[in-house]
């Protein structure tokens, strides 16, 4: 049992030191920068708001264009055109009937 010795462990040596990136302090708290679209107070920038509005506007235009291409939208447009034509014909008939009765007086 005296022959059974634990092998001596070699002392651990640290590898070459790796420098921390600029602006990073490994010992201090991590500093989180606000996104560039917001100020430090959390207020969105004008460019951010403008881009968001333009994106929503473009999306609504695209949605409207796609909705107009559906068969339901086309049949609705055709029905509207038929109603307008019928209303125009009815108005013309009323005008003609008034002219006919008004000229006899």
PDB file as gemmi writes it, atoms N, CA and C in Angstrom:
CRYST1    1.000    1.000    1.000  90.00  90.00  90.00 P 1                      
ATOM      1  N   UNK A   1       0.803  -1.167   0.000  1.00  0.00           N  
ATOM      2  CA  UNK A   1       0.000   0.000   0.000  1.00  0.00           C  
ATOM      3  C   UNK A   1       0.862   1.254   0.000  1.00  0.00           C  
ATOM      4  N   UNK A   2       1.997   1.097   0.453  1.00  0.00           N  
ATOM      5  CA  UNK A   2       2.906   2.213   0.406  1.00  0.00           C  
ATOM      6  C   UNK A   2       3.330   2.474  -1.024  1.00  0.00           C  
ATOM      7  N   UNK A   3       3.250   1.417  -1.864  1.00  0.00           N  
ATOM      8  CA  UNK A   3       3.614   1.581  -3.271  1.00  0.00           C  
ATOM      9  C   UNK A   3       2.533   2.332  -4.055  1.00  0.00           C  
ATOM     10  N   UNK A   4       1.325   2.328  -3.504  1.00  0.00           N  
ATOM     11  CA  UNK A   4       0.224   2.983  -4.214  1.00  0.00           C  
ATOM     12  C   UNK A   4       0.214   4.464  -3.852  1.00  0.00           C  
ATOM     13  N   UNK A   5       0.813   5.235  -4.644  1.00  0.00           N  
ATOM     14  CA  UNK A   5       0.813   6.687  -4.460  1.00  0.00           C  
ATOM     15  C   UNK A   5       0.020   7.325  -5.592  1.00  0.00           C  
ATOM     16  N   UNK A   6      -0.587   8.395  -5.248  1.00  0.00           N  
ATOM     17  CA  UNK A   6      -1.288   9.140  -6.294  1.00  0.00           C  
ATOM     18  C   UNK A   6      -0.247   9.869  -7.117  1.00  0.00           C  
ATOM     19  N   UNK A   7      -0.414   9.872  -8.431  1.00  0.00           N  
ATOM     20  CA  UNK A   7       0.565  10.584  -9.244  1.00  0.00           C  
ATOM     21  C   UNK A   7       0.498  12.073  -8.931  1.00  0.00           C  
ATOM     22  N   UNK A   8       1.626  12.678  -8.924  1.00  0.00           N  
ATOM     23  CA  UNK A   8       1.673  14.104  -8.644  1.00  0.00           C  
ATOM     24  C   UNK A   8       1.115  14.855  -9.846  1.00  0.00           C  
ATOM     25  N   UNK A   9       0.242  15.781  -9.565  1.00  0.00           N  
ATOM     26  CA  UNK A   9      -0.347  16.552 -10.665  1.00  0.00           C  
ATOM     27  C   UNK A   9       0.542  17.739 -10.971  1.00  0.00           C  
ATOM     28  N   UNK A  10       0.596  18.053 -12.233  1.00  0.00           N  
ATOM     29  CA  UNK A  10       1.406  19.190 -12.642  1.00  0.00           C  
ATOM     30  C   UNK A  10       0.637  20.467 -12.351  1.00  0.00           C  
ATOM     31  N   UNK A  11       1.315  21.513 -11.977  1.00  0.00           N  
ATOM     32  CA  UNK A  11       0.595  22.764 -11.727  1.00  0.00           C  
ATOM     33  C   UNK A  11      -0.007  23.296 -13.026  1.00  0.00           C  
ATOM     34  N   UNK A  12      -1.198  23.849 -12.885  1.00  0.00           N  
ATOM     35  CA  UNK A  12      -1.887  24.408 -14.054  1.00  0.00           C  
ATOM     36  C   UNK A  12      -1.277  25.760 -14.384  1.00  0.00           C  
ATOM     37  N   UNK A  13      -1.053  25.959 -15.655  1.00  0.00           N  
ATOM     38  CA  UNK A  13      -0.533  27.249 -16.094  1.00  0.00           C  
ATOM     39  C   UNK A  13      -1.552  27.870 -17.031  1.00  0.00           C  
ATOM     40  N   UNK A  14      -1.701  29.141 -16.913  1.00  0.00           N  
ATOM     41  CA  UNK A  14      -2.643  29.856 -17.777  1.00  0.00           C  
ATOM     42  C   UNK A  14      -2.018  30.063 -19.137  1.00  0.00           C  
ATOM     43  N   UNK A  15      -2.850  30.034 -20.151  1.00  0.00           N  
ATOM     44  CA  UNK A  15      -2.382  30.269 -21.503  1.00  0.00           C  
ATOM     45  C   UNK A  15      -2.092  31.750 -21.689  1.00  0.00           C  
ATOM     46  N   UNK A  16      -1.807  32.136 -22.893  1.00  0.00           N  
ATOM     47  CA  UNK A  16      -1.534  33.557 -23.134  1.00  0.00           C  
ATOM     48  C   UNK A  16      -2.784  34.387 -22.850  1.00  0.00           C  
ATOM     49  N   UNK A  17      -2.575  35.536 -22.287  1.00  0.00           N  
ATOM     50  CA  UNK A  17      -3.691  36.411 -21.934  1.00  0.00           C  
ATOM     51  C   UNK A  17      -4.313  36.978 -23.200  1.00  0.00           C  
ATOM     52  N   UNK A  18      -5.644  36.952 -23.230  1.00  0.00           N  
ATOM     53  CA  UNK A  18      -6.384  37.493 -24.368  1.00  0.00           C  
ATOM     54  C   UNK A  18      -6.962  38.831 -23.923  1.00  0.00           C  
ATOM     55  N   UNK A  19      -6.642  39.917 -24.612  1.00  0.00           N  
ATOM     56  CA  UNK A  19      -7.153  41.222 -24.182  1.00  0.00           C  
ATOM     57  C   UNK A  19      -8.663  41.315 -24.420  1.00  0.00           C  
ATOM     58  N   UNK A  20      -9.333  42.024 -23.536  1.00  0.00           N  
ATOM     59  CA  UNK A  20     -10.771  42.241 -23.672  1.00  0.00           C  
ATOM     60  C   UNK A  20     -11.020  43.230 -24.805  1.00  0.00           C  
ATOM     61  N   UNK A  21     -12.150  43.105 -25.488  1.00  0.00           N  
ATOM     62  CA  UNK A  21     -12.453  44.052 -26.558  1.00  0.00           C  
ATOM     63  C   UNK A  21     -12.546  45.474 -26.006  1.00  0.00           C  
ATOM     64  N   UNK A  22     -12.332  46.439 -26.881  1.00  0.00           N  
ATOM     65  CA  UNK A  22     -12.398  47.840 -26.469  1.00  0.00           C  
ATOM     66  C   UNK A  22     -13.776  48.160 -25.900  1.00  0.00           C  
ATOM     67  N   UNK A  23     -13.791  48.917 -24.826  1.00  0.00           N  
ATOM     68  CA  UNK A  23     -15.044  49.326 -24.230  1.00  0.00           C  
ATOM     69  C   UNK A  23     -15.675  48.275 -23.359  1.00  0.00           C  
ATOM     70  N   UNK A  24     -15.016  47.148 -23.138  1.00  0.00           N  
ATOM     71  CA  UNK A  24     -15.562  46.066 -22.334  1.00  0.00           C  
ATOM     72  C   UNK A  24     -14.695  45.893 -21.104  1.00  0.00           C  
ATOM     73  N   UNK A  25     -15.304  46.040 -19.962  1.00  0.00           N  
ATOM     74  CA  UNK A  25     -14.590  45.865 -18.705  1.00  0.00           C  
ATOM     75  C   UNK A  25     -15.116  44.576 -18.084  1.00  0.00           C  
ATOM     76  N   UNK A  26     -14.280  43.563 -18.027  1.00  0.00           N  
ATOM     77  CA  UNK A  26     -14.702  42.263 -17.537  1.00  0.00           C  
ATOM     78  C   UNK A  26     -15.076  42.316 -16.066  1.00  0.00           C  
ATOM     79  N   UNK A  27     -14.539  43.259 -15.318  1.00  0.00           N  
ATOM     80  CA  UNK A  27     -14.812  43.334 -13.895  1.00  0.00           C  
ATOM     81  C   UNK A  27     -16.060  44.153 -13.578  1.00  0.00           C  
ATOM     82  N   UNK A  28     -16.409  45.093 -14.428  1.00  0.00           N  
ATOM     83  CA  UNK A  28     -17.533  45.987 -14.168  1.00  0.00           C  
ATOM     84  C   UNK A  28     -18.818  45.464 -14.770  1.00  0.00           C  
ATOM     85  N   UNK A  29     -19.922  46.144 -14.465  1.00  0.00           N  
ATOM     86  CA  UNK A  29     -21.207  45.725 -15.031  1.00  0.00           C  
ATOM     87  C   UNK A  29     -21.251  45.981 -16.539  1.00  0.00           C  
ATOM     88  N   UNK A  30     -22.010  45.152 -17.221  1.00  0.00           N  
ATOM     89  CA  UNK A  30     -22.137  45.304 -18.674  1.00  0.00           C  
ATOM     90  C   UNK A  30     -23.011  46.518 -18.965  1.00  0.00           C  
ATOM     91  N   UNK A  31     -22.585  47.338 -19.875  1.00  0.00           N  
ATOM     92  CA  UNK A  31     -23.338  48.521 -20.271  1.00  0.00           C  
ATOM     93  C   UNK A  31     -24.074  48.182 -21.563  1.00  0.00           C  
ATOM     94  N   UNK A  32     -25.375  48.318 -21.501  1.00  0.00           N  
ATOM     95  CA  UNK A  32     -26.194  48.014 -22.668  1.00  0.00           C  
ATOM     96  C   UNK A  32     -26.577  49.330 -23.324  1.00  0.00           C  
ATOM     97  N   UNK A  33     -26.159  49.503 -24.552  1.00  0.00           N  
ATOM     98  CA  UNK A  33     -26.483  50.717 -25.295  1.00  0.00           C  
ATOM     99  C   UNK A  33     -27.893  50.602 -25.854  1.00  0.00           C  
ATOM    100  N   UNK A  34     -28.655  51.687 -25.860  1.00  0.00           N  
ATOM    101  CA  UNK A  34     -29.994  51.623 -26.438  1.00  0.00           C  
ATOM    102  C   UNK A  34     -29.895  51.428 -27.947  1.00  0.00           C  
ATOM    103  N   UNK A  35     -30.929  50.845 -28.533  1.00  0.00           N  
ATOM    104  CA  UNK A  35     -30.916  50.709 -29.989  1.00  0.00           C  
ATOM    105  C   UNK A  35     -30.767  52.083 -30.638  1.00  0.00           C  
ATOM    106  N   UNK A  36     -30.165  52.155 -31.812  1.00  0.00           N  
ATOM    107  CA  UNK A  36     -29.936  53.457 -32.438  1.00  0.00           C  
ATOM    108  C   UNK A  36     -31.216  54.175 -32.841  1.00  0.00           C  
ATOM    109  N   UNK A  37     -32.333  53.452 -32.891  1.00  0.00           N  
ATOM    110  CA  UNK A  37     -33.590  54.082 -33.283  1.00  0.00           C  
ATOM    111  C   UNK A  37     -34.257  54.813 -32.127  1.00  0.00           C  
ATOM    112  N   UNK A  38     -33.710  54.659 -30.930  1.00  0.00           N  
ATOM    113  CA  UNK A  38     -34.283  55.288 -29.748  1.00  0.00           C  
ATOM    114  C   UNK A  38     -33.221  56.124 -29.048  1.00  0.00           C  
ATOM    115  N   UNK A  39     -33.655  57.169 -28.366  1.00  0.00           N  
ATOM    116  CA  UNK A  39     -32.733  57.978 -27.579  1.00  0.00           C  
ATOM    117  C   UNK A  39     -32.483  57.262 -26.255  1.00  0.00           C  
ATOM    118  N   UNK A  40     -31.602  57.805 -25.449  1.00  0.00           N  
ATOM    119  CA  UNK A  40     -31.302  57.198 -24.148  1.00  0.00           C  
ATOM    120  C   UNK A  40     -32.540  57.204 -23.259  1.00  0.00           C  
ATOM    121  N   UNK A  41     -33.442  58.147 -23.476  1.00  0.00           N  
ATOM    122  CA  UNK A  41     -34.674  58.231 -22.694  1.00  0.00           C  
ATOM    123  C   UNK A  41     -35.753  57.291 -23.221  1.00  0.00           C  
ATOM    124  N   UNK A  42     -35.491  56.590 -24.323  1.00  0.00           N  
ATOM    125  CA  UNK A  42     -36.461  55.659 -24.886  1.00  0.00           C  
ATOM    126  C   UNK A  42     -37.412  56.273 -25.889  1.00  0.00           C  
ATOM    127  N   UNK A  43     -37.090  57.448 -26.380  1.00  0.00           N  
ATOM    128  CA  UNK A  43     -37.941  58.131 -27.362  1.00  0.00           C  
ATOM    129  C   UNK A  43     -37.492  57.733 -28.764  1.00  0.00           C  
ATOM    130  N   UNK A  44     -38.426  57.282 -29.625  1.00  0.00           N  
ATOM    131  CA  UNK A  44     -38.027  56.890 -30.979  1.00  0.00           C  
ATOM    132  C   UNK A  44     -37.575  58.086 -31.797  1.00  0.00           C  
ATOM    133  N   UNK A  45     -36.644  57.836 -32.707  1.00  0.00           N  
ATOM    134  CA  UNK A  45     -36.156  58.913 -33.567  1.00  0.00           C  
ATOM    135  C   UNK A  45     -37.167  59.188 -34.676  1.00  0.00           C  
ATOM    136  N   UNK A  46     -37.054  60.366 -35.284  1.00  0.00           N  
ATOM    137  CA  UNK A  46     -37.965  60.744 -36.362  1.00  0.00           C  
ATOM    138  C   UNK A  46     -37.810  59.800 -37.557  1.00  0.00           C  
ATOM    139  N   UNK A  47     -36.574  59.415 -37.869  1.00  0.00           N  
ATOM    140  CA  UNK A  47     -36.346  58.489 -38.983  1.00  0.00           C  
ATOM    141  C   UNK A  47     -37.014  57.144 -38.725  1.00  0.00           C  
ATOM    142  N   UNK A  48     -36.930  56.665 -37.490  1.00  0.00           N  
ATOM    143  CA  UNK A  48     -37.545  55.385 -37.140  1.00  0.00           C  
ATOM    144  C   UNK A  48     -39.055  55.450 -37.328  1.00  0.00           C  
ATOM    145  N   UNK A  49     -39.671  56.530 -36.835  1.00  0.00           N  
ATOM    146  CA  UNK A  49     -41.129  56.688 -36.947  1.00  0.00           C  
ATOM    147  C   UNK A  49     -41.530  56.830 -38.410  1.00  0.00           C  
ATOM    148  N   UNK A  50     -40.772  57.611 -39.186  1.00  0.00           N  
ATOM    149  CA  UNK A  50     -41.067  57.803 -40.608  1.00  0.00           C  
ATOM    150  C   UNK A  50     -40.996  56.460 -41.348  1.00  0.00           C  
ATOM    151  N   UNK A  51     -39.944  55.686 -41.082  1.00  0.00           N  
ATOM    152  CA  UNK A  51     -39.806  54.381 -41.739  1.00  0.00           C  
ATOM    153  C   UNK A  51     -40.954  53.453 -41.372  1.00  0.00           C  
ATOM    154  N   UNK A  52     -41.369  53.499 -40.126  1.00  0.00           N  
ATOM    155  CA  UNK A  52     -42.457  52.636 -39.697  1.00  0.00           C  
ATOM    156  C   UNK A  52     -43.767  53.023 -40.382  1.00  0.00           C  
ATOM    157  N   UNK A  53     -44.032  54.331 -40.482  1.00  0.00           N  
ATOM    158  CA  UNK A  53     -45.254  54.801 -41.151  1.00  0.00           C  
ATOM    159  C   UNK A  53     -45.227  54.444 -42.631  1.00  0.00           C  
ATOM    160  N   UNK A  54     -44.082  54.668 -43.287  1.00  0.00           N  
ATOM    161  CA  UNK A  54     -43.975  54.341 -44.713  1.00  0.00           C  
ATOM    162  C   UNK A  54     -44.135  52.844 -44.945  1.00  0.00           C  
ATOM    163  N   UNK A  55     -43.616  52.034 -44.046  1.00  0.00           N  
ATOM    164  CA  UNK A  55     -43.777  50.585 -44.174  1.00  0.00           C  
ATOM    165  C   UNK A  55     -45.228  50.166 -44.056  1.00  0.00           C  
ATOM    166  N   UNK A  56     -45.933  50.746 -43.095  1.00  0.00           N  
ATOM    167  CA  UNK A  56     -47.349  50.419 -42.934  1.00  0.00           C  
ATOM    168  C   UNK A  56     -48.169  50.891 -44.137  1.00  0.00           C  
ATOM    169  N   UNK A  57     -47.839  52.066 -44.656  1.00  0.00           N  
ATOM    170  CA  UNK A  57     -48.555  52.594 -45.822  1.00  0.00           C  
ATOM    171  C   UNK A  57     -48.337  51.690 -47.037  1.00  0.00           C  
ATOM    172  N   UNK A  58     -47.092  51.271 -47.253  1.00  0.00           N  
ATOM    173  CA  UNK A  58     -46.791  50.383 -48.385  1.00  0.00           C  
ATOM    174  C   UNK A  58     -47.513  49.049 -48.229  1.00  0.00           C  
ATOM    175  N   UNK A  59     -47.574  48.548 -47.002  1.00  0.00           N  
ATOM    176  CA  UNK A  59     -48.256  47.280 -46.770  1.00  0.00           C  
ATOM    177  C   UNK A  59     -49.755  47.418 -47.039  1.00  0.00           C  
ATOM    178  N   UNK A  60     -50.347  48.536 -46.632  1.00  0.00           N  
ATOM    179  CA  UNK A  60     -51.776  48.725 -46.871  1.00  0.00           C  
ATOM    180  C   UNK A  60     -52.074  48.867 -48.362  1.00  0.00           C  
ATOM    181  N   UNK A  61     -51.190  49.558 -49.100  1.00  0.00           N  
ATOM    182  CA  UNK A  61     -51.382  49.665 -50.548  1.00  0.00           C  
ATOM    183  C   UNK A  61     -51.306  48.289 -51.207  1.00  0.00           C  
ATOM    184  N   UNK A  62     -50.336  47.499 -50.798  1.00  0.00           N  
ATOM    185  CA  UNK A  62     -50.199  46.151 -51.358  1.00  0.00           C  
ATOM    186  C   UNK A  62     -51.391  45.280 -51.028  1.00  0.00           C  
ATOM    187  N   UNK A  63     -51.887  45.382 -49.794  1.00  0.00           N  
ATOM    188  CA  UNK A  63     -53.057  44.595 -49.399  1.00  0.00           C  
ATOM    189  C   UNK A  63     -54.281  45.000 -50.200  1.00  0.00           C  
ATOM    190  N   UNK A  64     -54.451  46.302 -50.397  1.00  0.00           N  
ATOM    191  CA  UNK A  64     -55.602  46.774 -51.175  1.00  0.00           C  
ATOM    192  C   UNK A  64     -55.511  46.312 -52.623  1.00  0.00           C  
ATOM    193  N   UNK A  65     -54.299  46.346 -53.173  1.00  0.00           N  
ATOM    194  CA  UNK A  65     -54.116  45.903 -54.551  1.00  0.00           C  
ATOM    195  C   UNK A  65     -54.416  44.417 -54.691  1.00  0.00           C  
ATOM    196  N   UNK A  66     -53.934  43.623 -53.736  1.00  0.00           N  
ATOM    197  CA  UNK A  66     -54.211  42.188 -53.791  1.00  0.00           C  
ATOM    198  C   UNK A  66     -55.690  41.900 -53.578  1.00  0.00           C  
ATOM    199  N   UNK A  67     -56.333  42.652 -52.691  1.00  0.00           N  
ATOM    200  CA  UNK A  67     -57.760  42.438 -52.439  1.00  0.00           C  
ATOM    201  C   UNK A  67     -58.587  42.786 -53.667  1.00  0.00           C  
ATOM    202  N   UNK A  68     -58.149  43.767 -54.456  1.00  0.00           N  
ATOM    203  CA  UNK A  68     -58.877  44.150 -55.666  1.00  0.00           C  
ATOM    204  C   UNK A  68     -58.766  43.126 -56.774  1.00  0.00           C  
ATOM    205  N   UNK A  69     -57.785  42.243 -56.680  1.00  0.00           N  
ATOM    206  CA  UNK A  69     -57.576  41.238 -57.716  1.00  0.00           C  
ATOM    207  C   UNK A  69     -58.387  39.972 -57.485  1.00  0.00           C  
ATOM    208  N   UNK A  70     -59.078  39.850 -56.367  1.00  0.00           N  
ATOM    209  CA  UNK A  70     -59.838  38.630 -56.084  1.00  0.00           C  
ATOM    210  C   UNK A  70     -61.111  38.598 -56.921  1.00  0.00           C  
ATOM    211  N   UNK A  71     -61.652  37.426 -57.170  1.00  0.00           N  
ATOM    212  CA  UNK A  71     -62.901  37.318 -57.941  1.00  0.00           C  
ATOM    213  C   UNK A  71     -64.072  38.034 -57.252  1.00  0.00           C  
ATOM    214  N   UNK A  72     -64.097  37.989 -55.921  1.00  0.00           N  
ATOM    215  CA  UNK A  72     -65.180  38.650 -55.198  1.00  0.00           C  
ATOM    216  C   UNK A  72     -65.133  40.160 -55.426  1.00  0.00           C  
ATOM    217  N   UNK A  73     -63.932  40.715 -55.420  1.00  0.00           N  
ATOM    218  CA  UNK A  73     -63.796  42.158 -55.623  1.00  0.00           C  
ATOM    219  C   UNK A  73     -64.196  42.542 -57.041  1.00  0.00           C  
ATOM    220  N   UNK A  74     -63.809  41.706 -58.009  1.00  0.00           N  
ATOM    221  CA  UNK A  74     -64.190  42.003 -59.398  1.00  0.00           C  
ATOM    222  C   UNK A  74     -65.702  41.925 -59.581  1.00  0.00           C  
ATOM    223  N   UNK A  75     -66.348  40.915 -58.987  1.00  0.00           N  
ATOM    224  CA  UNK A  75     -67.807  40.811 -59.137  1.00  0.00           C  
ATOM    225  C   UNK A  75     -68.486  41.969 -58.421  1.00  0.00           C  
ATOM    226  N   UNK A  76     -67.907  42.421 -57.281  1.00  0.00           N  
ATOM    227  CA  UNK A  76     -68.467  43.585 -56.591  1.00  0.00           C  
ATOM    228  C   UNK A  76     -68.361  44.829 -57.438  1.00  0.00           C  
ATOM    229  N   UNK A  77     -67.245  44.993 -58.126  1.00  0.00           N  
ATOM    230  CA  UNK A  77     -67.068  46.154 -59.003  1.00  0.00           C  
ATOM    231  C   UNK A  77     -68.044  46.092 -60.178  1.00  0.00           C  
ATOM    232  N   UNK A  78     -68.255  44.895 -60.705  1.00  0.00           N  
ATOM    233  CA  UNK A  78     -69.210  44.737 -61.803  1.00  0.00           C  
ATOM    234  C   UNK A  78     -70.630  45.055 -61.338  1.00  0.00           C  
ATOM    235  N   UNK A  79     -70.983  44.608 -60.130  1.00  0.00           N  
ATOM    236  CA  UNK A  79     -72.311  44.905 -59.588  1.00  0.00           C  
ATOM    237  C   UNK A  79     -72.483  46.403 -59.378  1.00  0.00           C  
ATOM    238  N   UNK A  80     -71.437  47.062 -58.890  1.00  0.00           N  
ATOM    239  CA  UNK A  80     -71.501  48.507 -58.697  1.00  0.00           C  
ATOM    240  C   UNK A  80     -71.687  49.222 -60.033  1.00  0.00           C  
ATOM    241  N   UNK A  81     -70.978  48.771 -61.063  1.00  0.00           N  
ATOM    242  CA  UNK A  81     -71.117  49.384 -62.388  1.00  0.00           C  
ATOM    243  C   UNK A  81     -72.534  49.188 -62.934  1.00  0.00           C  
ATOM    244  N   UNK A  82     -73.110  48.009 -62.715  1.00  0.00           N  
ATOM    245  CA  UNK A  82     -74.483  47.748 -63.171  1.00  0.00           C  
ATOM    246  C   UNK A  82     -75.477  48.654 -62.450  1.00  0.00           C  
ATOM    247  N   UNK A  83     -75.287  48.838 -61.131  1.00  0.00           N  
ATOM    248  CA  UNK A  83     -76.174  49.717 -60.361  1.00  0.00           C  
ATOM    249  C   UNK A  83     -76.080  51.156 -60.852  1.00  0.00           C  
ATOM    250  N   UNK A  84     -74.864  51.619 -61.120  1.00  0.00           N  
ATOM    251  CA  UNK A  84     -74.687  52.992 -61.595  1.00  0.00           C  
ATOM    252  C   UNK A  84     -75.346  53.182 -62.965  1.00  0.00           C  
ATOM    253  N   UNK A  85     -75.219  52.176 -63.836  1.00  0.00           N  
ATOM    254  CA  UNK A  85     -75.842  52.263 -65.159  1.00  0.00           C  
ATOM    255  C   UNK A  85     -77.365  52.273 -65.033  1.00  0.00           C  
ATOM    256  N   UNK A  86     -77.890  51.415 -64.136  1.00  0.00           N  
ATOM    257  CA  UNK A  86     -79.339  51.383 -63.935  1.00  0.00           C  
ATOM    258  C   UNK A  86     -79.829  52.707 -63.352  1.00  0.00           C  
ATOM    259  N   UNK A  87     -79.084  53.284 -62.417  1.00  0.00           N  
ATOM    260  CA  UNK A  87     -79.476  54.566 -61.819  1.00  0.00           C  
ATOM    261  C   UNK A  87     -79.446  55.679 -62.860  1.00  0.00           C  
ATOM    262  N   UNK A  88     -78.442  55.660 -63.730  1.00  0.00           N  
ATOM    263  CA  UNK A  88     -78.332  56.676 -64.781  1.00  0.00           C  
ATOM    264  C   UNK A  88     -79.495  56.551 -65.763  1.00  0.00           C  
ATOM    265  N   UNK A  89     -79.830  55.306 -66.128  1.00  0.00           N  
ATOM    266  CA  UNK A  89     -80.962  55.083 -67.033  1.00  0.00           C  
ATOM    267  C   UNK A  89     -82.275  55.530 -66.392  1.00  0.00           C  
ATOM    268  N   UNK A  90     -82.466  55.242 -65.110  1.00  0.00           N  
ATOM    269  CA  UNK A  90     -83.684  55.634 -64.395  1.00  0.00           C  
ATOM    270  C   UNK A  90     -83.790  57.162 -64.312  1.00  0.00           C  
ATOM    271  N   UNK A  91     -82.658  57.826 -64.014  1.00  0.00           N  
ATOM    272  CA  UNK A  91     -82.650  59.289 -63.940  1.00  0.00           C  
ATOM    273  C   UNK A  91     -83.005  59.892 -65.298  1.00  0.00           C  
ATOM    274  N   UNK A  92     -82.458  59.318 -66.369  1.00  0.00           N  
ATOM    275  CA  UNK A  92     -82.768  59.800 -67.718  1.00  0.00           C  
ATOM    276  C   UNK A  92     -84.246  59.597 -68.040  1.00  0.00           C  
ATOM    277  N   UNK A  93     -84.811  58.465 -67.596  1.00  0.00           N  
ATOM    278  CA  UNK A  93     -86.237  58.206 -67.841  1.00  0.00           C  
ATOM    279  C   UNK A  93     -87.100  59.216 -67.080  1.00  0.00           C  
ATOM    280  N   UNK A  94     -86.718  59.535 -65.854  1.00  0.00           N  
ATOM    281  CA  UNK A  94     -87.480  60.512 -65.074  1.00  0.00           C  
ATOM    282  C   UNK A  94     -87.402  61.883 -65.729  1.00  0.00           C  
ATOM    283  N   UNK A  95     -86.215  62.254 -66.183  1.00  0.00           N  
ATOM    284  CA  UNK A  95     -86.059  63.560 -66.850  1.00  0.00           C  
ATOM    285  C   UNK A  95     -86.906  63.627 -68.115  1.00  0.00           C  
ATOM    286  N   UNK A  96     -86.905  62.548 -68.895  1.00  0.00           N  
ATOM    287  CA  UNK A  96     -87.710  62.519 -70.127  1.00  0.00           C  
ATOM    288  C   UNK A  96     -89.199  62.622 -69.815  1.00  0.00           C  
ATOM    289  N   UNK A  97     -89.646  61.950 -68.741  1.00  0.00           N  
ATOM    290  CA  UNK A  97     -91.069  61.987 -68.405  1.00  0.00           C  
ATOM    291  C   UNK A  97     -91.468  63.398 -67.935  1.00  0.00           C  
ATOM    292  N   UNK A  98     -90.545  64.093 -67.230  1.00  0.00           N  
ATOM    293  CA  UNK A  98     -90.844  65.457 -66.773  1.00  0.00           C  
ATOM    294  C   UNK A  98     -90.874  66.429 -67.953  1.00  0.00           C  
ATOM    295  N   UNK A  99     -90.007  66.215 -68.924  1.00  0.00           N  
ATOM    296  CA  UNK A  99     -89.995  67.084 -70.099  1.00  0.00           C  
ATOM    297  C   UNK A  99     -91.257  66.893 -70.913  1.00  0.00           C  
ATOM    298  N   UNK A 100     -91.696  65.647 -70.992  1.00  0.00           N  
ATOM    299  CA  UNK A 100     -92.904  65.372 -71.782  1.00  0.00           C  
ATOM    300  C   UNK A 100     -94.136  65.957 -71.137  1.00  0.00           C  
ATOM    301  N   UNK A 101     -94.267  65.873 -69.820  1.00  0.00           N  
ATOM    302  CA  UNK A 101     -95.447  66.413 -69.165  1.00  0.00           C  
ATOM    303  C   UNK A 101     -95.359  67.923 -68.984  1.00  0.00           C  
ATOM    304  N   UNK A 102     -94.158  68.474 -68.872  1.00  0.00           N  
ATOM    305  CA  UNK A 102     -93.964  69.904 -68.698  1.00  0.00           C  
ATOM    306  C   UNK A 102     -94.182  70.674 -69.995  1.00  0.00           C  
ATOM    307  N   UNK A 103     -93.915  70.096 -71.168  1.00  0.00           N  
ATOM    308  CA  UNK A 103     -94.080  70.818 -72.424  1.00  0.00           C  
ATOM    309  C   UNK A 103     -95.538  70.879 -72.847  1.00  0.00           C  
ATOM    310  N   UNK A 104     -96.410  70.037 -72.311  1.00  0.00           N  
ATOM    311  CA  UNK A 104     -97.824  70.051 -72.654  1.00  0.00           C  
ATOM    312  C   UNK A 104     -98.587  71.085 -71.861  1.00  0.00           C  
ATOM    313  N   UNK A 105     -98.030  71.698 -70.828  1.00  0.00           N  
ATOM    314  CA  UNK A 105     -98.752  72.633 -69.989  1.00  0.00           C  
ATOM    315  C   UNK A 105     -98.800  74.004 -70.554  1.00  0.00           C  
TER     316      UNK A 105                                                      
END                                                                             
